[in-house]
Amino acid sequence: MAPTISSFLLIPFFFLIPSLISSSSIPQDPELVVQEVHRKLNVSRRKLGFLSCNTGNPIDDCWRCDPNWERNRQKLADCAIGFGKNAIGGRDGKIYVVTDSGDYDAVNPKPGTLRHAVIQDEPLWIIFARDMVIQLKEELIMNSFKTIDGRGASVHIANGPCITIQFVTNIIIHGVHIHDCKQGGNAMVRDSPKHFGWRTVSDGDGVSIFGGSHVWVDHCSLSNCKDGLVDAIYGSTAITISNNYMTHHDKVMLLGHSDSYSKDKGMQITIAFNHFGEGLVQRMPRCRHGYFHVVNNDYTHWEMYAIGGSASPTINSQGNRFLAPDNRFSKEVTKYEDAPENEWKNWNWRSEGDLMLNGAYFTSSGAGASSSYAKASSLGARPSTLISSITSGSGALNCRKGSRC
């Protein structure tokens, strides 16, 4: 069996250097020597299965420059970063092709539909035979070890209830449009081949993570849902929300169930490389209790605030670009909620390397150098001046077979 990408990357760098610099063909001009070393290093990495498009976005550099991505779809699972980096989805399972956009029966789903795919017990990597709009009758309740991969087609989950990740693990949602999501419920819905049950009225989220873990939502376009675009509550953790394009919504992202739900203290979520775009109001995100690494995102629109929270969350904002609205009332990036200043001044919120534009400002609090910030060390922030290139591909990509995405 071929070695994994992760095992390749354990090869010490100094083992590669002799082969890179020993050739007599290397020019003697110092600048050209450096260029040649980098060129040969990149060639060596490509031979090792490591791809680099040099965008500064580590997820995209891992897979997007591969013209054979369609034959290597499951490689995507090795490209995650942040707290959700171990979400493998359906990497170790079969490819399941959705051929039918219908959602006929939430208890007895038809083979070939998205609902039939996501409830199966075995790992599955779910792809789509063609462009389609899927209007669900009820929440799409996912089983563990599933990937929804929209690359190669224009896939919209819209105009009905949307995705629910409840008490399951290892989920990847990639490359789909999720919008105009509505409430469902007061109905029977199947969540596995052997079980279905009664669902009360849902919130109407785009992606609802309820007690879920090892979840990665990447390169999706989300807008205009009944409640949140992506919400994570009830002890959910090990989550990365990355490369998404979010627009036209009020309460964008709620992370943490309530101020009194202390189990969310274990929540760890990375929010990276997203573009928070036009028509957004607040909660990008709104946090409670846990640890939240907000890194290298582009905030071009908010009406009330960008990042807020209550119940003493730890928020580490690094390398983001914040463009404040023109009105003079909403220049502050942050909002401390449900606590007087003598309480929130002890919460650990900090801004490091963020770019503040048009009067934007971040109100920091807490120890600043607290050891809790070390949790984010596995994902280093790039300079905020690179935000345009890092987030240029946010949202669902127009990937076509035989060419780079």
Secondary structure, 3 states (H helix, E strand, C coil): CCCCHHHHCCCCHHHHHHHHHCCCCCCCCHHHHHHHHHHHHHHHHHHCCCCCCCCCCHHHHHHCCCCCCCCCHHHHHHCCCHHHCCCCCCCCCEEEEECECCCCCCCCCCCCEHHHHHCCCCCEEEEECCCEEECCCCCEECCCCEEEECCCCCEEEECCCCEEEECCEEEEEECCEEECCCCCCCEEEEEECCEEEEECCCCCCCEEEECCEEEEEECCEEECCCCCCEEEECCCEEEEEECCEEECEEECCEECCCCCCHHHHHCEEEEECCEECCCEEECCCEEECCEEEEECCEECCCCCCCEEEECCCEEEEECCEEECCCCCCCCECEEECCCCHHHHCCCCEEEECCEEECCCECCCECCCCCHHHHHHHHCCCCCHHHHHHHCCCCCCCCCCCCCCC
